[in-house]
Amino acid sequence: MKREAFKMFLKPGCEEEYARRHAELWPEMEKLLRDSGVFDYSIYWDKDTNILFAFQKTEGEENSQDLGDNPIVKKWWDYNADIMEVNPDNSPVSIPLKEVFHMD
């Protein structure tokens, strides 16, 4: 099991829409994540900076950031591109974070 964290950037004024879309996560997206070994996945919002902090645990070699070739993921990116800072392919701008401390 690995722990992974990364940050993304929410556009100003989009926090309620972001939360709504994720509360209604598509079943096929959730299945893809689980089937890829992603679990215990949380995203937090910092209202002062509009930074989204994501944390997930993974089994195996992949994490959610490795699924960009999947059509479900591409559709999810397109669906959320209007409320997040994105790359030219509509993938969220995502910056991996290095773990510097952990306590069980």
C-alpha positions as CSV (number, residue, x, y, z in Angstrom):
1,M,0.0,0.0,0.0
2,K,1.2,3.5,-0.9
3,R,0.0,6.9,0.2
4,E,0.0,9.6,-2.4
5,A,-0.9,13.3,-2.3
6,F,-1.1,16.0,-4.9
7,K,-2.6,19.5,-5.3
8,M,-4.9,20.9,-7.9
9,F,-6.4,24.4,-8.4
10,L,-10.1,25.3,-8.3
11,K,-11.3,28.4,-10.2
12,P,-12.7,31.1,-7.9
13,G,-16.4,30.7,-7.0
14,C,-16.6,27.1,-8.1
15,E,-16.3,25.3,-4.8
16,E,-20.0,24.4,-4.5
17,E,-20.2,23.1,-8.0
18,Y,-17.0,21.1,-7.5
19,A,-18.4,19.6,-4.3
20,R,-21.7,18.8,-6.1
21,R,-20.0,17.1,-9.0
22,H,-17.9,14.9,-6.7
23,A,-20.9,14.1,-4.5
24,E,-22.4,12.7,-7.7
25,L,-19.3,10.8,-8.8
26,W,-20.1,8.7,-11.8
27,P,-20.3,5.0,-10.8
28,E,-18.1,4.0,-13.8
29,M,-15.4,6.5,-12.5
30,E,-15.6,5.1,-9.0
31,K,-15.3,1.5,-10.4
32,L,-12.3,2.5,-12.5
33,L,-10.5,4.0,-9.5
34,R,-11.3,1.0,-7.3
35,D,-10.3,-1.5,-10.0
36,S,-7.1,0.4,-10.4
37,G,-6.2,0.0,-6.7
38,V,-7.2,3.5,-5.5
39,F,-9.0,3.6,-2.2
40,D,-9.3,5.9,0.8
41,Y,-9.4,8.9,-1.5
42,S,-10.1,12.4,-0.1
43,I,-9.9,15.9,-1.6
44,Y,-9.8,19.0,0.6
45,W,-10.4,22.6,-0.4
46,D,-8.3,25.5,1.0
47,K,-10.7,28.5,0.7
48,D,-7.9,31.0,1.1
49,T,-5.9,29.8,-2.0
50,N,-8.5,27.7,-3.9
51,I,-6.0,24.9,-3.8
52,L,-7.4,21.4,-3.7
53,F,-5.4,18.9,-1.7
54,A,-5.9,15.3,-2.6
55,F,-4.8,12.2,-0.7
56,Q,-5.2,8.6,-1.7
57,K,-4.0,5.2,-0.8
58,T,-3.2,2.8,-3.6
59,E,-2.5,-0.9,-4.1
60,G,-0.3,-1.8,-6.9
61,E,1.7,0.5,-9.2
62,E,-1.0,2.9,-10.5
63,N,-2.7,5.8,-8.8
64,S,-5.5,8.1,-10.1
65,Q,-2.9,10.3,-11.9
66,D,-1.8,7.3,-14.1
67,L,-5.3,6.8,-15.7
68,G,-5.2,9.6,-18.2
69,D,-5.5,7.4,-21.3
70,N,-8.8,5.9,-20.1
71,P,-11.9,7.3,-21.9
72,I,-13.9,7.6,-18.7
73,V,-11.1,9.7,-17.2
74,K,-10.9,11.9,-20.3
75,K,-14.7,12.4,-20.1
76,W,-14.4,13.3,-16.4
77,W,-11.7,15.8,-17.2
78,D,-13.8,17.5,-19.9
79,Y,-16.8,17.6,-17.5
80,N,-14.7,19.4,-14.9
81,A,-12.5,21.6,-17.1
82,D,-14.8,24.7,-16.6
83,I,-14.2,24.8,-12.8
84,M,-10.6,23.8,-12.5
85,E,-7.2,25.0,-13.8
86,V,-6.4,22.5,-16.6
87,N,-3.7,21.6,-19.1
88,P,-4.4,21.7,-22.9
89,D,-5.8,18.2,-22.8
90,N,-8.3,19.2,-20.0
91,S,-6.4,17.2,-17.4
92,P,-6.3,19.1,-14.1
93,V,-3.1,20.9,-13.4
94,S,-1.8,18.5,-10.7
95,I,1.4,18.7,-8.7
96,P,2.6,15.7,-6.7
97,L,3.5,16.4,-3.1
98,K,6.3,14.7,-1.3
99,E,5.5,13.1,2.0
100,V,7.7,14.5,4.7
101,F,6.0,13.0,7.8
102,H,3.6,10.2,8.6
103,M,2.3,8.7,11.8
104,D,0.0,5.7,12.1
